């Protein structure tokens, strides 16, 4: 489904998915736009610490810092895609420049 540099999270061992989800929860502060949202982890970008998440019909690309702690306001960075078309354009761009 995903082109390089993105990989479907189902291709990873469950332990790796769990580690990514755990780090995401650690980094999200109470003021972060994703704090408290139920999100599904869909994919990981191989050349960066980016995760592709979905909540409802909205997609998010989050850049983890791997600090292991709650980040300051504005972090981790997140890009929001309201439509699948917007997301597909971003993923195509990522693949083109990979």
Buried (B, 14 or more C-beta within 10 A) or exposed (E): EBEEBBBEBEEBEEEEBEEBBEBBEBBBBEEBEBEEEEBEBBBBBEEEBBBBBBEEEBBBBBBBBEEEEBBEEEBBEBBEBEEEEBBEEBBEEBEEEE
